[in-house]
Amino acid sequence: MGSFSQYKLIIWLSILLTTFYNFSFYKNFFLTYSFTGINILYAISITIALFAFISFVLSLLSSKYIFKPFTILVLIISSFAAYFMDTYNVVIDHSMIRNSLQTNIEESFDLFSFQLILYVVLLGIIPSIFIYKVKISYGNFKQESIKKIKILSLLFIIILVNVLSFSKFYTSFFREHKTLRYYANPTFWMYSVMRYTKKTIYTGKIIVKEVGNDAKINEEVEDKKELIIMVVGEATRADRFSLNGYKRETNPLLNQEEVYNFSKMASCGTSTAHSVPCMFSKFDRDDYSYKKGITNENVLDVLTHTKQVNVLWRDNNSDSKGVALRVKYEDFRSSKTNTICEKDGECRDEGMLIGLDNYIEENKNGDILIVLHQMGNHGPAYYKRYPKEYEKFTPVCKTNQLEKCTVEEINNAYDNAILHTDAFLSKVINFLKPYSKNYETAMVYMSDHGESLGENGLYLHGLPYFMAPDTQTHVASLMWFGESMKEDLDVKKLNEIKDKPFSQDNLFHTMLGMFEVDTNIYKKDLDILSTIRNEE
């Protein structure tokens, strides 16, 4: 095998990346621009531009000291990115990177498949072996510097001439169809890594600001204490609840309870890593950021500041995403703590209810908030999310490779998981009912985000919010109240407002209102229940 210069290798590598790693980019491009007439020239132009830009980025970032490990890393990551974009039509932005890094090993296994292995072997490992073995000839520092300047200049000219030659097309492309560039591989994931690094690592020393440290409970000594269970759902879209008019009966048990279903609830984000900390924070969706989330206390902290509310977080999902760092936290993803686990290691949400009686007894002199973070409808292996007895809708998709299943099979598996959530929420309600004599009890359920099930070729979740479909942002949410708490509410008015538009922005202030907390941070107009509380 002869020797190559690093820039000759970059050119060949860029051709390879442009041709074989960008099927999603071209698929979405041709969905926007049909392959006819002048659009054929646009397609040729965008291919040249993509190739030149990839070459420019790789040439700019590479050097003789890091060339091989750098290009091998690009190939391996790009092979993973190509698989997930081609299979699920997701984009690898900074939020998706954060969500991926916060996903535990068990959840990651649900995403592995033989097809993923093929992508990584063919697009990642085999070309990486070639890069590893090939002999690369380098000049001295001056020669390499001059060569780099020449290559970068030439590539810049190619990009510039190409864009100017079709200026009207590129003006439309970047202004009207800017989401298409999110599918460019590897340049967009490289940009996303830099953005994620900037937002996450270079934040300096993390100092958590106190929020609502003036909080106090405004109730009489003889009043009943609050006992509220907040269930954080997972990937549950509103349009799959029969309570919201879905044609299938997916809420047979909740339908028998006096629940108040909020039919127009919007999520804060499209991933667990973003939505969960956002919904518990004081910031609304437009103002929330990862940095604000980790540097400001949340509603659980405000309740703790009262010194009268005992908070427990139980988790059967990945984790609390930083929300429960300063309250009592229990991990229920293992049979060591969760007594309801299958042989395959899948632990059921019902297991989080075991032992709660003891916690309530230990904290009976104060108010209690219990947060249960569900595994819920976590995809793509929806068939794992429910016991066999809940497999009402058949046939079901029994693989994590959703592209291999029919639309019917995917929907059946997902709806069966909804049935299981229905049963779990019913068990939460029935757990609370005996306590309603001595406590003001309530259950609040809110899913973190929705899910795409193949509509328009999209699967799972995690798209940037501005381009995400309603299926990823319109989430299931409802409330149930025990008799004592219901006495303080105008139920007729509640039925009138429950179908109004609400969002996860309302949770922070609604929780403070339910616990009757006085604090300067509380905003009455964002408390869903503020207008229906009976005046003393």
N, C-alpha and C positions, 0 to 999 in steps of 0.2 A: 504494500500500500504506500503510495507516494505521499509527499508532504503537501499541506495546504496552508495558505495564509489564513489568519483568523477572519479576515473580511470576505474572502471567497467562501469560507464555511458559513458565514452569516448570511450571505446571499442565498446559498442553497437551503439553509435552515429557514429563511424567511419564505422561500417558495414552498417548502414543505408545510410550514405553519399556515400560510395563506390558503393552500389547496386542501389540506386534510383536517385542519383543526377548526374550521370556520363554517361548518355546515349550517349551524344555527343562524349565523350572521346572514348567509346567503338565502336561507329559507325565509327569514323575516324580511330580507330585502326584497325578494321577489313576491312576497305577499303584499308589499307596499307598491312596488314598481313591477308591473307585468313585463314579461320578457318579449316585448314586441316593439317595433319601430325604433325611435330614438332611445328608448330604455335599454336596448341592447348595448348602445355606445356608453350609456351611463353605467351599466354593469361592468363593462371592460374598464372604464375609468376608475370606478370604485375599487376594482381588483388591483389595479396598478397603484392606487393611492394606499390601499391597505398593505400591500407588499412593501412599498417604499417606506411607509411609516413604521412597520415592524422592523425593517432593516435599520432605519434611523435610530430607533430606541435601543435595539440590541448593540449597534455600533457605539452608541453614546455611552452605554453602561458597561461594556466589556473592556477588559484589558488583558494583557498576557499573563498577569498574576492570578486572575480569577476566571479566565475564559471557560475552561472546561467545567468546573463546578457550577458556574453561573448558567451556562447553556443547558447543562443536564437538569438543573433545578427547573428551568423554564419549561423544558420538554415534559418532565414528570408532572408538574402542576398543570400545565396546559392540557395534558391528556385527561386528567381528572376533570378539569373545567369543561373540556369538549364533551365528555360523557354526560355530565349533569345538565349542560345546556341542551345537548341533542336529545336527551331522554325526557327531561322534565320541563324544558323550555324556561329554565330559571336564568337569572343573570348573577354574575359574581361581583356584587358591589360590596362596599365596606360593611354594610349591615349583615349581608350573607356570610362574610368572613367571620364577623363576631359571633353570629349564630352557630357557625360550624365549629369554632374553637370552644364554644361553651356547651357543645353537645357531648354527652358522655359516651363511653365505649359501646354500651349496650345499644343505644340508639343508632350509633354509627353502623353497627352490624346489619341493621335493617336496610341500609342503603347499598350494601355490597351485593354484587351479582356476578355471574359469569361474564356478562357483557361488559361490566366495568373492568374486569380483569383483562379482557381482550383489548379494550381501549388503552389501558395502561401498558400492556405488553407491546402492542403494535405501535402506538403513538408515543409512548414514554420510554420503555426500557430498551427496545431494539435500536432506535436512533441514538439513545444515550450511550449504548455500548460502542457504537461507531465513533461517536465524539470522544469517548474515553480512550479508544485505541488509536485513533488517527494521529499522525505526527503533524504538528503545527510549526511552521517556520515563522520566526519573528525577526524583525530588524532591530537595530538599536533604538534607544528612546527617541532620538530625533527623527529617525526614519518612520517609526510607528506613529509619532505625533503628526507628522506631515501627511502620512497616509490616512490617518483618522480624519483630519481636517478636510482632505480632498473628498473622502467618501461621504462625510456628513454634508458637505457643500453640494455634492452631486445629488444626493438623495433629497436634500431640501429643494433644489431646483426642480427635480422631477415632480415633487409634491406640489410645488407652487405653480408650475406650468400646467399641470394636470387640473388643479383646482380652478385656475384662471380660464382655462379653455372651456370649462363647463360651469362657469360661475353661477348661472341661474339655478342649475341643478343642485350645486353644493349649498347655495343659500337656502333652498328649500329643505335639503337633506339635514342640515344642522339646526335649522329653526323649527321646521314642522315635524321632522322625524328623528329628533335627536336621540330617542331611545334605541335606535338601531345600533348606535355605536357601543351600547352596553354589551352587545353580543360579539364584539371584536376580540378575538383570542390570539395572542396573550395580552395585548396592550391594555385592555380595560381591567383585567384582574390585577395587572401590575400597578396600574393607577390606584385601584381600590386598596391594595395592600399598603401603598404609601399613605393614602388617606386614612385608613384604619390605624396605621402606626402613629400618624400625627395626632389623631383624636384620642388614642388609647395610651400610648407609651409616653409621649412627650407632653404629659400633663403636669409635670412637676410633682411635688409632694402632695398627696391627697389629704386635704383637710375637710372633714365633713362638717358643714354648717348646721347648727341647730335650727330646727323648724318648729314653731309653735311651743316654745318652752314656757309660755304663759298659760298653757292649756290646763283647764280644770273642769271637773264634772259638775254640771248645774242640775242637781236633783236633790230631793229631800232624803233624809236618812232612812225614812220608812218606805221609800219607793223600792220597787223590785229592781234587782240588778239585771243588767243586760247579759244575755248569752246569745251570741251571734256566730254563725258559721258562714264563712266566706269561701265559696268553692271557685277556684280559678280553673276554668275549663281549658282544653287544648284542641285547637284546630276545629272548632265546632261552628259551622256556618249557620246563620239564622234560617236560611231557606230550607234546611233539612229538618227543622222542628215542625211536627204537625201542629203544634200550638200556633205556628205562624202561617198555617194554611197549606203545608206540604201534603200532597195527595196520599202519601203513605202514613200509616199510624205509627209514628216513631216515638210518641210520648203517651203511651197508653196509661202509665201509672201517674205521671204528672197531671194528666187530664182529669184524674180523679181527686186531685188536691186543689185547694184554693190558692193557686199561684197567680202571680201578676207578671205576665210576660211582656217584656219590653221589645217590641217587634222591630224597632228602628235604632238599634244600638250599633254605633260605629267604633272600630278599634283604633288604638293609638298608632299601631304599626302593623306589619305583616309577618313578624317573627316573634317568637317567645322572648328572645334576648332584648328586644326593643319594647314590646307591648307590656310585659309584666312590670318592669320597673317604672315605665311611663304611667301606667294606670294607678299605681300607688303613690305617685309623686304629686307635688303641688302644681306642677307645670302642665299646661295644656299641650296638645299634640304639636301645635305650631311652634311652641316655645321650648319644648323638651329636646334635650340632647344627651348623649351618653355621659359627657362630662358633668352636666348638671345633675344627672341621676346619681352619679357616684360621689358627688361633693355636697349633696343636700339630703337631709333626713326626709323620710317619707311618712305616710299617715300612720304606720305602725309605731314609729318613734313618737309622733305627737300623742297617740293614745297612751304610750308608756310614760310620757311626761306628766300625765295626770296623776300617776302613782295609784290609780284606782282601777286600771284596766290591765288584766293579765292576757298576754298575747302568746299564742302557740302557732307555729307554722309546721305543718306536716307535708312532706313532699314525696310524690310518687312519679315525678317527672325528672328532668335533669337536675335542677336546683332552683333556688328562689331568684336567681339572677341579681343577687346583691340586696334584695328587698329585706330579707330576714337576718341580716348580719348582726343586728343588735337586739334580737328577741330570741326566745327559746325556739330552737329548730330541731326537727327530727326527720331523718331520712328513712323513707318507707319503700325504697326501691330494692330491698334485699329481704330474703326470708329470715334474716337475723332479727328484723324488726317487724316485718309484714308477715302475718300468719296466713295470708291468703295468696299464695304464689303457686303457679303451675310448674310442672316438671321441667318445662323449657326455660324457666327462670322469669317468666312474665308475672309480675306482681300486680294484683288487682287493686283498684281504687278503694273498694270496700274495706280493705285491710286497714285503711287510715282511721276507720271508726272504732276499731278495737282499742280498748284502754282509755278512751276519752272520758268515760265515766269517772275514772280515777283522777284524771286531771281536773275535772270540774269539782269533784269533792275536795281536792287539795286547795282549790282557789275559790271556794264557795262564798267567801266574804267580800269578793270584789266582782267587778264586771269582767266578762270573758269574751275574747275574740279568738276564734280558731280558724286558721286558714288551711284549706286542703287543696293542694296543687295536683290536679289530675294528670294521669297519662292520657286519658280521654281518647281522642281520635288521632293520635299521633301517627303520621304516615311515614313511608308509603305502605307499610305492612299493616293495613287496617284489620286484616283477618286475625291478627294476634291480639287485638285490643279488646276482645270479648270472649267469654266462655262459650262453649259449644251450644249451650241451651239458648243463647241469644241469636243463633244463626237462623233467623226467621226468613230472610230474603235470600234466595238462591237462584242461580249458582253464584259463587263468590270468587273473587280474585285472590288466589292463595300464593302470591309471589310479591316481592317488592319491586319487580320489573313491571310497572303498570302498563307500559307500552305493549306488553304481551297479552294483556287482558282486554276483554271487550268493555265498552262503556257500561253495559248492564252489570257485569261482574264487579267492576270497581265501585259502582254506586251501591250495589248490594252489600259489599263488605263494609263500606263507609256507613251505610244506614244501620247495619247491625251494630256497629260500634255506638251509634247514636242511641239505639235501644238500650244498650248497656249503661250509657250515661243517664238515660231516663230512669233506669232502675236504681242507679247509685244515688241520684238526687232524691228519689223517693225514700230511700233508706236514710238519708240525712234528715229529711223532714220527719220521718217516723222516729228517728233517734231523738229529735228535739221535742216532740210532742209531750212526753211525760214531764219534761222540765218546764213546760209552759205554765204550770200552776205556781211555781216559785220564782220564775224568771220571766223577763220580757224576751222572748225568743224570736229569732228570725234566721232565715237562710238567704244569702245573696249569691247568685250564680252569674258568672260572667266569663265568657271564653276569651282567650288572649288574642286570637286572630281567626280568620277563616281558612278555607282550603280550596284550591282548584282541583277539579277531578277530571280534567281532560278537555274542558271547554276551551275552544280556540287553541287547542294544542298545549294548554298550560296544565301543569301538575304541581301539587304541594302548595307552597306559599313562599313568601320572602321577596316578592318583586318590590321595587321602589314604590312608595305609597302613591305617588302621582300617576303611575302607570298600572297600578294593581287593579284588577277587576273587583266588583262588589263581592264576589265569592270569597275574596281574601280579607275584606275589611268590614263586611256586614256580619256581625257575630250574634250568637245566641246569648240571651241574658234574661233572667227572671228573679223574682223575689217571693218568698213565703213568710208569713208572719203568724206567730202564736197569738192566742186570744188576748193576752194582756197587752202586747204591743199593738195589736190591731185596734184596741180601744182608743189609742191615741191618734189614730189615723182616720181620715174621712175616706172610706173605701169607695164611695161613689165617685169622688173626685179622682181617686187613684185609677179607677177604670177609665176615666176620661183622659188622663194624661199618659197612660202607659204606651200608647201608640204614637206619641210625639217623638221627634228625633232627639236622641240622647247619644252620648259617647262616653268612652272611658275617662274623659276629662271630669266627668261628674262623680266618679267613685270616691275620690279623696274627701270631698265635702259632704257627700252622702253618708260616708262612714262616720265622720265627726258628728253629723246631725243625729244619727241613730244612737250614738253613745252620749248624746246631750252634752257635747264638749263646747265650752266657751274658750275661744282663742281668736286673736287678731287675724290669724291666717285663714279662718273659716269664711267662705263666701256663700251666703244664703242662696243667691240666685243660681248657684251650681249644684245645690243639694236637691236631688230629684224629689225628695219627700217633703221639702220645706213648705210647699204651698198646700199640702194636704194634712198637715198635723193639726189636730184639734187644739185650740187655745185652752190654756188652763182656766 
